[in-house]
Structure formats: structure tokens, C-alpha cells
Amino acid sequence: MNKFPSRETVIHLRSQYPRGTRVQLVHMNDPYSSLKPGDQGTVEFIDDIGTIFCNWDNGSTLGVVYGEDYAVKIIKD
């Protein structure tokens, strides 16, 4: 079973989360990460397997892995 997203999915992710988009972490499936739900960051880029790389406000640059972790776009009022 292929866990990687399709090319179309990656294109969609890139359109929804362009560089500079602010995001908030909902869940990270990494027990060793210093990131926790509610942490916020700014999208740098999305790689070819759909990982969203962010500059997190706490200084981390850990990526949000497609299908494992979950972050949402912060919508400004």
C-alpha cells in the first residue's frame, strides 16, 4: 500500500498552503517532538511527498507529515 499522496494531492496542498501561510498544529505523531497541539508557525514549502515544512514560532522547523500529522490554516478575521 502506497502511503504517499498523489501528485494531484500535493498540487492541491501547495495551493491551499502557499509559502507564508500561518498554520496551527492539531496533532503530531512524534513522541520526541517539542511541538504540541496549538503551536503556530509559518509555511516555508511543501515537498514532493506532501510534507508541510514550517518555521514554528518556538524555533522548530519540523515538517507536518502527510497522513501522520495534522495542522490547520489560521484564518484571520
PDB file with SEQRES, HELIX, SHEET and CRYST1 records, atoms N, CA, C and O in Angstrom:
SEQRES   1 A   77  MET ASN LYS PHE PRO SER ARG GLU THR VAL ILE HIS LEU          
SEQRES   2 A   77  ARG SER GLN TYR PRO ARG GLY THR ARG VAL GLN LEU VAL          
SEQRES   3 A   77  HIS MET ASN ASP PRO TYR SER SER LEU LYS PRO GLY ASP          
SEQRES   4 A   77  GLN GLY THR VAL GLU PHE ILE ASP ASP ILE GLY THR ILE          
SEQRES   5 A   77  PHE CYS ASN TRP ASP ASN GLY SER THR LEU GLY VAL VAL          
SEQRES   6 A   77  TYR GLY GLU ASP TYR ALA VAL LYS ILE ILE LYS ASP              
HELIX    1 AA1 ARG A    7  GLN A   16  1                                  10    
SHEET    1 AA1 5 GLY A  63  VAL A  64  0                                        
SHEET    2 AA1 5 ILE A  52  TRP A  56 -1                                        
SHEET    3 AA1 5 GLN A  40  ILE A  46 -1                                        
SHEET    4 AA1 5 ARG A  22  HIS A  27 -1                                        
SHEET    5 AA1 5 TYR A  70  LYS A  73 -1                                        
CRYST1    1.000    1.000    1.000  90.00  90.00  90.00 P 1           1          
ATOM      1  N   MET A   1       0.840  -1.189   0.000  1.00  0.00           N  
ATOM      2  CA  MET A   1       0.000   0.000   0.000  1.00  0.00           C  
ATOM      3  C   MET A   1       0.880   1.246   0.000  1.00  0.00           C  
ATOM      4  O   MET A   1       1.815   1.356   0.792  1.00  0.00           O  
ATOM      5  N   ASN A   2       0.573   2.178  -0.891  1.00  0.00           N  
ATOM      6  CA  ASN A   2       1.337   3.416  -1.005  1.00  0.00           C  
ATOM      7  C   ASN A   2       0.783   4.469  -0.047  1.00  0.00           C  
ATOM      8  O   ASN A   2      -0.377   4.864  -0.166  1.00  0.00           O  
ATOM      9  N   LYS A   3       1.599   4.926   0.898  1.00  0.00           N  
ATOM     10  CA  LYS A   3       1.169   5.930   1.868  1.00  0.00           C  
ATOM     11  C   LYS A   3       1.413   7.354   1.370  1.00  0.00           C  
ATOM     12  O   LYS A   3       0.983   8.317   2.005  1.00  0.00           O  
ATOM     13  N   PHE A   4       2.099   7.488   0.239  1.00  0.00           N  
ATOM     14  CA  PHE A   4       2.408   8.813  -0.278  1.00  0.00           C  
ATOM     15  C   PHE A   4       1.205   9.371  -1.036  1.00  0.00           C  
ATOM     16  O   PHE A   4       0.478   8.626  -1.693  1.00  0.00           O  
ATOM     17  N   PRO A   5       0.998  10.686  -0.942  1.00  0.00           N  
ATOM     18  CA  PRO A   5      -0.123  11.292  -1.662  1.00  0.00           C  
ATOM     19  C   PRO A   5       0.137  11.326  -3.167  1.00  0.00           C  
ATOM     20  O   PRO A   5       1.281  11.276  -3.619  1.00  0.00           O  
ATOM     21  N   SER A   6      -0.940  11.410  -3.921  1.00  0.00           N  
ATOM     22  CA  SER A   6      -0.813  11.521  -5.374  1.00  0.00           C  
ATOM     23  C   SER A   6      -0.243  12.892  -5.739  1.00  0.00           C  
ATOM     24  O   SER A   6      -0.223  13.813  -4.923  1.00  0.00           O  
ATOM     25  N   ARG A   7       0.216  13.003  -6.973  1.00  0.00           N  
ATOM     26  CA  ARG A   7       0.735  14.283  -7.475  1.00  0.00           C  
ATOM     27  C   ARG A   7      -0.350  15.363  -7.369  1.00  0.00           C  
ATOM     28  O   ARG A   7      -0.065  16.505  -7.009  1.00  0.00           O  
ATOM     29  N   GLU A   8      -1.589  14.990  -7.686  1.00  0.00           N  
ATOM     30  CA  GLU A   8      -2.708  15.932  -7.616  1.00  0.00           C  
ATOM     31  C   GLU A   8      -2.936  16.414  -6.191  1.00  0.00           C  
ATOM     32  O   GLU A   8      -3.235  17.588  -5.972  1.00  0.00           O  
ATOM     33  N   THR A   9      -2.798  15.518  -5.223  1.00  0.00           N  
ATOM     34  CA  THR A   9      -2.958  15.891  -3.816  1.00  0.00           C  
ATOM     35  C   THR A   9      -1.883  16.884  -3.393  1.00  0.00           C  
ATOM     36  O   THR A   9      -2.175  17.855  -2.695  1.00  0.00           O  
ATOM     37  N   VAL A  10      -0.643  16.646  -3.811  1.00  0.00           N  
ATOM     38  CA  VAL A  10       0.461  17.558  -3.475  1.00  0.00           C  
ATOM     39  C   VAL A  10       0.214  18.930  -4.106  1.00  0.00           C  
ATOM     40  O   VAL A  10       0.441  19.957  -3.466  1.00  0.00           O  
ATOM     41  N   ILE A  11      -0.246  18.951  -5.348  1.00  0.00           N  
ATOM     42  CA  ILE A  11      -0.555  20.223  -6.009  1.00  0.00           C  
ATOM     43  C   ILE A  11      -1.649  20.961  -5.235  1.00  0.00           C  
ATOM     44  O   ILE A  11      -1.570  22.174  -5.039  1.00  0.00           O  
ATOM     45  N   HIS A  12      -2.663  20.224  -4.800  1.00  0.00           N  
ATOM     46  CA  HIS A  12      -3.753  20.830  -4.017  1.00  0.00           C  
ATOM     47  C   HIS A  12      -3.221  21.381  -2.685  1.00  0.00           C  
ATOM     48  O   HIS A  12      -3.557  22.500  -2.299  1.00  0.00           O  
ATOM     49  N   LEU A  13      -2.400  20.601  -1.993  1.00  0.00           N  
ATOM     50  CA  LEU A  13      -1.817  21.075  -0.732  1.00  0.00           C  
ATOM     51  C   LEU A  13      -1.035  22.372  -0.945  1.00  0.00           C  
ATOM     52  O   LEU A  13      -1.155  23.315  -0.163  1.00  0.00           O  
ATOM     53  N   ARG A  14      -0.240  22.407  -2.002  1.00  0.00           N  
ATOM     54  CA  ARG A  14       0.563  23.596  -2.294  1.00  0.00           C  
ATOM     55  C   ARG A  14      -0.321  24.806  -2.589  1.00  0.00           C  
ATOM     56  O   ARG A  14       0.047  25.936  -2.267  1.00  0.00           O  
ATOM     57  N   SER A  15      -1.482  24.576  -3.200  1.00  0.00           N  
ATOM     58  CA  SER A  15      -2.384  25.707  -3.474  1.00  0.00           C  
ATOM     59  C   SER A  15      -3.089  26.173  -2.198  1.00  0.00           C  
ATOM     60  O   SER A  15      -3.402  27.355  -2.058  1.00  0.00           O  
ATOM     61  N   GLN A  16      -3.338  25.252  -1.275  1.00  0.00           N  
ATOM     62  CA  GLN A  16      -4.026  25.591  -0.026  1.00  0.00           C  
ATOM     63  C   GLN A  16      -3.097  26.157   1.042  1.00  0.00           C  
ATOM     64  O   GLN A  16      -3.528  26.917   1.909  1.00  0.00           O  
ATOM     65  N   TYR A  17      -1.819  25.784   0.977  1.00  0.00           N  
ATOM     66  CA  TYR A  17      -0.834  26.196   1.983  1.00  0.00           C  
ATOM     67  C   TYR A  17       0.412  26.787   1.320  1.00  0.00           C  
ATOM     68  O   TYR A  17       1.501  26.227   1.444  1.00  0.00           O  
ATOM     69  N   PRO A  18       0.260  27.912   0.617  1.00  0.00           N  
ATOM     70  CA  PRO A  18       1.441  28.514  -0.015  1.00  0.00           C  
ATOM     71  C   PRO A  18       2.402  29.077   1.040  1.00  0.00           C  
ATOM     72  O   PRO A  18       2.033  29.273   2.198  1.00  0.00           O  
ATOM     73  N   ARG A  19       3.632  29.329   0.613  1.00  0.00           N  
ATOM     74  CA  ARG A  19       4.634  29.916   1.497  1.00  0.00           C  
ATOM     75  C   ARG A  19       4.052  31.162   2.166  1.00  0.00           C  
ATOM     76  O   ARG A  19       3.418  31.993   1.514  1.00  0.00           O  
ATOM     77  N   GLY A  20       4.277  31.276   3.473  1.00  0.00           N  
ATOM     78  CA  GLY A  20       3.780  32.419   4.229  1.00  0.00           C  
ATOM     79  C   GLY A  20       2.464  32.178   4.947  1.00  0.00           C  
ATOM     80  O   GLY A  20       2.052  32.988   5.777  1.00  0.00           O  
ATOM     81  N   THR A  21       1.791  31.056   4.629  1.00  0.00           N  
ATOM     82  CA  THR A  21       0.528  30.730   5.296  1.00  0.00           C  
ATOM     83  C   THR A  21       0.787  30.409   6.760  1.00  0.00           C  
ATOM     84  O   THR A  21       1.716  29.671   7.088  1.00  0.00           O  
ATOM     85  N   ARG A  22      -0.033  30.963   7.629  1.00  0.00           N  
ATOM     86  CA  ARG A  22       0.067  30.659   9.057  1.00  0.00           C  
ATOM     87  C   ARG A  22      -0.767  29.416   9.350  1.00  0.00           C  
ATOM     88  O   ARG A  22      -1.899  29.285   8.885  1.00  0.00           O  
ATOM     89  N   VAL A  23      -0.182  28.503  10.135  1.00  0.00           N  
ATOM     90  CA  VAL A  23      -0.855  27.261  10.497  1.00  0.00           C  
ATOM     91  C   VAL A  23      -0.779  27.029  12.000  1.00  0.00           C  
ATOM     92  O   VAL A  23       0.065  27.587  12.702  1.00  0.00           O  
ATOM     93  N   GLN A  24      -1.698  26.182  12.467  1.00  0.00           N  
ATOM     94  CA  GLN A  24      -1.706  25.768  13.867  1.00  0.00           C  
ATOM     95  C   GLN A  24      -1.698  24.248  13.911  1.00  0.00           C  
ATOM     96  O   GLN A  24      -2.465  23.593  13.207  1.00  0.00           O  
ATOM     97  N   LEU A  25      -0.830  23.699  14.738  1.00  0.00           N  
ATOM     98  CA  LEU A  25      -0.710  22.254  14.868  1.00  0.00           C  
ATOM     99  C   LEU A  25      -1.896  21.695  15.652  1.00  0.00           C  
ATOM    100  O   LEU A  25      -2.251  22.205  16.715  1.00  0.00           O  
ATOM    101  N   VAL A  26      -2.497  20.643  15.110  1.00  0.00           N  
ATOM    102  CA  VAL A  26      -3.578  19.936  15.789  1.00  0.00           C  
ATOM    103  C   VAL A  26      -3.039  18.658  16.420  1.00  0.00           C  
ATOM    104  O   VAL A  26      -3.364  18.328  17.561  1.00  0.00           O  
ATOM    105  N   HIS A  27      -2.203  17.937  15.652  1.00  0.00           N  
ATOM    106  CA  HIS A  27      -1.659  16.654  16.131  1.00  0.00           C  
ATOM    107  C   HIS A  27      -0.337  16.368  15.440  1.00  0.00           C  
ATOM    108  O   HIS A  27      -0.195  16.580  14.235  1.00  0.00           O  
ATOM    109  N   MET A  28       0.626  15.885  16.209  1.00  0.00           N  
ATOM    110  CA  MET A  28       1.885  15.415  15.625  1.00  0.00           C  
ATOM    111  C   MET A  28       2.165  14.037  16.188  1.00  0.00           C  
ATOM    112  O   MET A  28       2.180  13.837  17.403  1.00  0.00           O  
ATOM    113  N   ASN A  29       2.386  13.084  15.289  1.00  0.00           N  
ATOM    114  CA  ASN A  29       2.614  11.699  15.664  1.00  0.00           C  
ATOM    115  C   ASN A  29       4.112  11.457  15.854  1.00  0.00           C  
ATOM    116  O   ASN A  29       4.692  10.586  15.207  1.00  0.00           O  
ATOM    117  N   ASP A  30       4.728  12.227  16.738  1.00  0.00           N  
ATOM    118  CA  ASP A  30       6.163  12.116  17.005  1.00  0.00           C  
ATOM    119  C   ASP A  30       6.388  12.376  18.487  1.00  0.00           C  
ATOM    120  O   ASP A  30       6.364  13.526  18.924  1.00  0.00           O  
ATOM    121  N   PRO A  31       6.607  11.319  19.264  1.00  0.00           N  
ATOM    122  CA  PRO A  31       6.746  11.493  20.721  1.00  0.00           C  
ATOM    123  C   PRO A  31       7.991  12.287  21.126  1.00  0.00           C  
ATOM    124  O   PRO A  31       8.079  12.739  22.268  1.00  0.00           O  
ATOM    125  N   TYR A  32       8.945  12.466  20.223  1.00  0.00           N  
ATOM    126  CA  TYR A  32      10.178  13.172  20.556  1.00  0.00           C  
ATOM    127  C   TYR A  32      10.160  14.632  20.135  1.00  0.00           C  
ATOM    128  O   TYR A  32      11.116  15.362  20.398  1.00  0.00           O  
ATOM    129  N   SER A  33       9.092  15.069  19.487  1.00  0.00           N  
ATOM    130  CA  SER A  33       8.985  16.453  19.026  1.00  0.00           C  
ATOM    131  C   SER A  33       8.690  17.387  20.195  1.00  0.00           C  
ATOM    132  O   SER A  33       7.982  17.029  21.136  1.00  0.00           O  
ATOM    133  N   SER A  34       9.251  18.593  20.112  1.00  0.00           N  
ATOM    134  CA  SER A  34       8.937  19.608  21.117  1.00  0.00           C  
ATOM    135  C   SER A  34       7.636  20.332  20.776  1.00  0.00           C  
ATOM    136  O   SER A  34       7.130  21.116  21.579  1.00  0.00           O  
ATOM    137  N   LEU A  35       7.093  20.069  19.579  1.00  0.00           N  
ATOM    138  CA  LEU A  35       5.839  20.698  19.179  1.00  0.00           C  
ATOM    139  C   LEU A  35       4.670  20.055  19.898  1.00  0.00           C  
ATOM    140  O   LEU A  35       4.675  18.858  20.187  1.00  0.00           O  
ATOM    141  N   LYS A  36       3.664  20.877  20.181  1.00  0.00           N  
ATOM    142  CA  LYS A  36       2.466  20.382  20.854  1.00  0.00           C  
ATOM    143  C   LYS A  36       1.234  21.011  20.198  1.00  0.00           C  
ATOM    144  O   LYS A  36       1.340  22.056  19.557  1.00  0.00           O  
ATOM    145  N   PRO A  37       0.069  20.381  20.356  1.00  0.00           N  
ATOM    146  CA  PRO A  37      -1.142  20.945  19.775  1.00  0.00           C  
ATOM    147  C   PRO A  37      -1.321  22.411  20.192  1.00  0.00           C  
ATOM    148  O   PRO A  37      -1.137  22.776  21.354  1.00  0.00           O  
ATOM    149  N   GLY A  38      -1.682  23.227  19.214  1.00  0.00           N  
ATOM    150  CA  GLY A  38      -1.860  24.656  19.456  1.00  0.00           C  
ATOM    151  C   GLY A  38      -0.677  25.498  19.024  1.00  0.00           C  
ATOM    152  O   GLY A  38      -0.810  26.709  18.846  1.00  0.00           O  
ATOM    153  N   ASP A  39       0.498  24.864  18.849  1.00  0.00           N  
ATOM    154  CA  ASP A  39       1.665  25.624  18.378  1.00  0.00           C  
ATOM    155  C   ASP A  39       1.382  26.175  16.981  1.00  0.00           C  
ATOM    156  O   ASP A  39       0.679  25.554  16.184  1.00  0.00           O  
ATOM    157  N   GLN A  40       1.943  27.354  16.702  1.00  0.00           N  
ATOM    158  CA  GLN A  40       1.715  28.010  15.428  1.00  0.00           C  
ATOM    159  C   GLN A  40       3.019  28.228  14.689  1.00  0.00           C  
ATOM    160  O   GLN A  40       4.088  28.340  15.289  1.00  0.00           O  
ATOM    161  N   GLY A  41       2.904  28.285  13.363  1.00  0.00           N  
ATOM    162  CA  GLY A  41       4.076  28.502  12.541  1.00  0.00           C  
ATOM    163  C   GLY A  41       3.701  29.043  11.179  1.00  0.00           C  
ATOM    164  O   GLY A  41       2.529  29.265  10.875  1.00  0.00           O  
ATOM    165  N   THR A  42       4.735  29.252  10.357  1.00  0.00           N  
ATOM    166  CA  THR A  42       4.572  29.802   9.015  1.00  0.00           C  
ATOM    167  C   THR A  42       5.124  28.807   8.002  1.00  0.00           C  
ATOM    168  O   THR A  42       6.252  28.333   8.134  1.00  0.00           O  
ATOM    169  N   VAL A  43       4.316  28.494   6.984  1.00  0.00           N  
ATOM    170  CA  VAL A  43       4.719  27.535   5.950  1.00  0.00           C  
ATOM    171  C   VAL A  43       5.903  28.088   5.158  1.00  0.00           C  
ATOM    172  O   VAL A  43       5.891  29.237   4.719  1.00  0.00           O  
ATOM    173  N   GLU A  44       6.918  27.251   4.987  1.00  0.00           N  
ATOM    174  CA  GLU A  44       8.076  27.554   4.128  1.00  0.00           C  
ATOM    175  C   GLU A  44       7.874  26.924   2.755  1.00  0.00           C  
ATOM    176  O   GLU A  44       7.962  27.600   1.730  1.00  0.00           O  
ATOM    177  N   PHE A  45       7.600  25.607   2.749  1.00  0.00           N  
ATOM    178  CA  PHE A  45       7.374  24.900   1.481  1.00  0.00           C  
ATOM    179  C   PHE A  45       6.742  23.549   1.758  1.00  0.00           C  
ATOM    180  O   PHE A  45       6.707  23.079   2.895  1.00  0.00           O  
ATOM    181  N   ILE A  46       6.237  22.930   0.681  1.00  0.00           N  
ATOM    182  CA  ILE A  46       5.698  21.579   0.744  1.00  0.00           C  
ATOM    183  C   ILE A  46       6.512  20.734  -0.228  1.00  0.00           C  
ATOM    184  O   ILE A  46       6.630  21.065  -1.408  1.00  0.00           O  
ATOM    185  N   ASP A  47       7.071  19.637   0.281  1.00  0.00           N  
ATOM    186  CA  ASP A  47       7.915  18.800  -0.579  1.00  0.00           C  
ATOM    187  C   ASP A  47       7.071  17.880  -1.459  1.00  0.00           C  
ATOM    188  O   ASP A  47       5.842  17.922  -1.413  1.00  0.00           O  
ATOM    189  N   ASP A  48       7.735  17.056  -2.253  1.00  0.00           N  
ATOM    190  CA  ASP A  48       7.055  16.216  -3.239  1.00  0.00           C  
ATOM    191  C   ASP A  48       6.250  15.069  -2.638  1.00  0.00           C  
ATOM    192  O   ASP A  48       5.496  14.415  -3.358  1.00  0.00           O  
ATOM    193  N   ILE A  49       6.389  14.808  -1.345  1.00  0.00           N  
ATOM    194  CA  ILE A  49       5.570  13.773  -0.700  1.00  0.00           C  
ATOM    195  C   ILE A  49       4.555  14.392   0.263  1.00  0.00           C  
ATOM    196  O   ILE A  49       3.992  13.697   1.109  1.00  0.00           O  
ATOM    197  N   GLY A  50       4.324  15.704   0.130  1.00  0.00           N  
ATOM    198  CA  GLY A  50       3.261  16.369   0.870  1.00  0.00           C  
ATOM    199  C   GLY A  50       3.591  16.811   2.271  1.00  0.00           C  
ATOM    200  O   GLY A  50       2.697  17.229   3.007  1.00  0.00           O  
ATOM    201  N   THR A  51       4.855  16.733   2.668  1.00  0.00           N  
ATOM    202  CA  THR A  51       5.240  17.215   3.998  1.00  0.00           C  
ATOM    203  C   THR A  51       5.264  18.737   3.982  1.00  0.00           C  
ATOM    204  O   THR A  51       5.899  19.352   3.126  1.00  0.00           O  
ATOM    205  N   ILE A  52       4.565  19.334   4.937  1.00  0.00           N  
ATOM    206  CA  ILE A  52       4.496  20.789   5.046  1.00  0.00           C  
ATOM    207  C   ILE A  52       5.590  21.242   6.013  1.00  0.00           C  
ATOM    208  O   ILE A  52       5.513  20.992   7.216  1.00  0.00           O  
ATOM    209  N   PHE A  53       6.598  21.903   5.476  1.00  0.00           N  
ATOM    210  CA  PHE A  53       7.694  22.394   6.302  1.00  0.00           C  
ATOM    211  C   PHE A  53       7.388  23.806   6.752  1.00  0.00           C  
ATOM    212  O   PHE A  53       7.050  24.673   5.946  1.00  0.00           O  
ATOM    213  N   CYS A  54       7.512  24.028   8.056  1.00  0.00           N  
ATOM    214  CA  CYS A  54       7.156  25.306   8.665  1.00  0.00           C  
ATOM    215  C   CYS A  54       8.299  25.834   9.507  1.00  0.00           C  
ATOM    216  O   CYS A  54       9.135  25.077   9.999  1.00  0.00           O  
ATOM    217  N   ASN A  55       8.317  27.125   9.658  1.00  0.00           N  
ATOM    218  CA  ASN A  55       9.121  27.768  10.692  1.00  0.00           C  
ATOM    219  C   ASN A  55       8.169  28.000  11.853  1.00  0.00           C  
ATOM    220  O   ASN A  55       7.369  28.936  11.845  1.00  0.00           O  
ATOM    221  N   TRP A  56       8.270  27.136  12.850  1.00  0.00           N  
ATOM    222  CA  TRP A  56       7.383  27.226  14.004  1.00  0.00           C  
ATOM    223  C   TRP A  56       7.822  28.367  14.915  1.00  0.00           C  
ATOM    224  O   TRP A  56       9.010  28.676  15.010  1.00  0.00           O  
ATOM    225  N   ASP A  57       6.867  28.979  15.572  1.00  0.00           N  
ATOM    226  CA  ASP A  57       7.157  30.117  16.447  1.00  0.00           C  
ATOM    227  C   ASP A  57       8.089  29.753  17.601  1.00  0.00           C  
ATOM    228  O   ASP A  57       8.748  30.624  18.168  1.00  0.00           O  
ATOM    229  N   ASN A  58       8.144  28.454  17.954  1.00  0.00           N  
ATOM    230  CA  ASN A  58       9.034  28.030  19.045  1.00  0.00           C  
ATOM    231  C   ASN A  58      10.453  27.742  18.558  1.00  0.00           C  
ATOM    232  O   ASN A  58      11.306  27.320  19.338  1.00  0.00           O  
ATOM    233  N   GLY A  59      10.707  27.973  17.246  1.00  0.00           N  
ATOM    234  CA  GLY A  59      12.047  27.769  16.697  1.00  0.00           C  
ATOM    235  C   GLY A  59      12.236  26.461  15.952  1.00  0.00           C  
ATOM    236  O   GLY A  59      13.242  26.289  15.264  1.00  0.00           O  
ATOM    237  N   SER A  60      11.303  25.543  16.070  1.00  0.00           N  
ATOM    238  CA  SER A  60      11.396  24.268  15.373  1.00  0.00           C  
ATOM    239  C   SER A  60      11.159  24.464  13.873  1.00  0.00           C  
ATOM    240  O   SER A  60      10.500  25.415  13.452  1.00  0.00           O  
ATOM    241  N   THR A  61      11.710  23.547  13.080  1.00  0.00           N  
ATOM    242  CA  THR A  61      11.454  23.539  11.638  1.00  0.00           C  
ATOM    243  C   THR A  61      10.939  22.171  11.191  1.00  0.00           C  
ATOM    244  O   THR A  61      11.009  21.836  10.008  1.00  0.00           O  
ATOM    245  N   LEU A  62      10.429  21.394  12.120  1.00  0.00           N  
ATOM    246  CA  LEU A  62       9.944  20.053  11.834  1.00  0.00           C  
ATOM    247  C   LEU A  62       8.758  20.102  10.884  1.00  0.00           C  
ATOM    248  O   LEU A  62       7.891  20.968  11.004  1.00  0.00           O  
ATOM    249  N   GLY A  63       8.724  19.167   9.940  1.00  0.00           N  
ATOM    250  CA  GLY A  63       7.646  19.116   8.958  1.00  0.00           C  
ATOM    251  C   GLY A  63       6.417  18.389   9.471  1.00  0.00           C  
ATOM    252  O   GLY A  63       6.505  17.503  10.321  1.00  0.00           O  
ATOM    253  N   VAL A  64       5.269  18.784   8.937  1.00  0.00           N  
ATOM    254  CA  VAL A  64       3.987  18.136   9.207  1.00  0.00           C  
ATOM    255  C   VAL A  64       3.819  17.060   8.127  1.00  0.00           C  
ATOM    256  O   VAL A  64       3.608  17.382   6.958  1.00  0.00           O  
ATOM    257  N   VAL A  65       3.911  15.795   8.517  1.00  0.00           N  
ATOM    258  CA  VAL A  65       3.932  14.680   7.576  1.00  0.00           C  
ATOM    259  C   VAL A  65       2.521  14.331   7.119  1.00  0.00           C  
ATOM    260  O   VAL A  65       1.628  14.104   7.935  1.00  0.00           O  
ATOM    261  N   TYR A  66       2.334  14.291   5.796  1.00  0.00           N  
ATOM    262  CA  TYR A  66       1.038  13.960   5.219  1.00  0.00           C  
ATOM    263  C   TYR A  66       0.581  12.581   5.693  1.00  0.00           C  
ATOM    264  O   TYR A  66       1.328  11.607   5.601  1.00  0.00           O  
ATOM    265  N   GLY A  67      -0.658  12.504   6.202  1.00  0.00           N  
ATOM    266  CA  GLY A  67      -1.228  11.248   6.643  1.00  0.00           C  
ATOM    267  C   GLY A  67      -0.859  10.832   8.052  1.00  0.00           C  
ATOM    268  O   GLY A  67      -1.434   9.880   8.579  1.00  0.00           O  
ATOM    269  N   GLU A  68       0.087  11.522   8.679  1.00  0.00           N  
ATOM    270  CA  GLU A  68       0.521  11.193  10.042  1.00  0.00           C  
ATOM    271  C   GLU A  68       0.222  12.319  11.026  1.00  0.00           C  
ATOM    272  O   GLU A  68      -0.244  12.078  12.139  1.00  0.00           O  
ATOM    273  N   ASP A  69       0.493  13.538  10.605  1.00  0.00           N  
ATOM    274  CA  ASP A  69       0.339  14.717  11.452  1.00  0.00           C  
ATOM    275  C   ASP A  69      -0.785  15.578  10.881  1.00  0.00           C  
ATOM    276  O   ASP A  69      -1.262  15.346   9.770  1.00  0.00           O  
ATOM    277  N   TYR A  70      -1.195  16.567  11.655  1.00  0.00           N  
ATOM    278  CA  TYR A  70      -2.319  17.398  11.195  1.00  0.00           C  
ATOM    279  C   TYR A  70      -2.142  18.832  11.688  1.00  0.00           C  
ATOM    280  O   TYR A  70      -1.956  19.086  12.878  1.00  0.00           O  
ATOM    281  N   ALA A  71      -2.206  19.754  10.736  1.00  0.00           N  
ATOM    282  CA  ALA A  71      -2.181  21.184  11.047  1.00  0.00           C  
ATOM    283  C   ALA A  71      -3.270  21.859  10.222  1.00  0.00           C  
ATOM    284  O   ALA A  71      -3.629  21.374   9.149  1.00  0.00           O  
ATOM    285  N   VAL A  72      -3.792  22.968  10.716  1.00  0.00           N  
ATOM    286  CA  VAL A  72      -4.834  23.707  10.002  1.00  0.00           C  
ATOM    287  C   VAL A  72      -4.371  25.131   9.731  1.00  0.00           C  
ATOM    288  O   VAL A  72      -3.555  25.702  10.455  1.00  0.00           O  
ATOM    289  N   LYS A  73      -4.926  25.676   8.658  1.00  0.00           N  
ATOM    290  CA  LYS A  73      -4.649  27.052   8.289  1.00  0.00           C  
ATOM    291  C   LYS A  73      -5.303  27.986   9.289  1.00  0.00           C  
ATOM    292  O   LYS A  73      -6.445  27.768   9.693  1.00  0.00           O  
ATOM    293  N   ILE A  74      -4.586  29.021   9.689  1.00  0.00           N  
ATOM    294  CA  ILE A  74      -5.157  30.037  10.579  1.00  0.00           C  
ATOM    295  C   ILE A  74      -5.820  31.078   9.690  1.00  0.00           C  
ATOM    296  O   ILE A  74      -5.170  31.712   8.859  1.00  0.00           O  
ATOM    297  N   ILE A  75      -7.113  31.241   9.876  1.00  0.00           N  
ATOM    298  CA  ILE A  75      -7.881  32.201   9.105  1.00  0.00           C  
ATOM    299  C   ILE A  75      -8.027  33.475   9.935  1.00  0.00           C  
ATOM    300  O   ILE A  75      -8.530  33.450  11.058  1.00  0.00           O  
ATOM    301  N   LYS A  76      -7.573  34.589   9.356  1.00  0.00           N  
ATOM    302  CA  LYS A  76      -7.687  35.868  10.063  1.00  0.00           C  
ATOM    303  C   LYS A  76      -9.082  36.422   9.853  1.00  0.00           C  
ATOM    304  O   LYS A  76      -9.658  36.298   8.772  1.00  0.00           O  
ATOM    305  N   ASP A  77      -9.621  37.037  10.905  1.00  0.00           N  
ATOM    306  CA  ASP A  77     -10.956  37.647  10.805  1.00  0.00           C  
ATOM    307  C   ASP A  77     -10.925  38.915  10.010  1.00  0.00           C  
ATOM    308  O   ASP A  77     -11.961  39.556   9.828  1.00  0.00           O  
TER     309      ASP A  77                                                      
END                                                                             
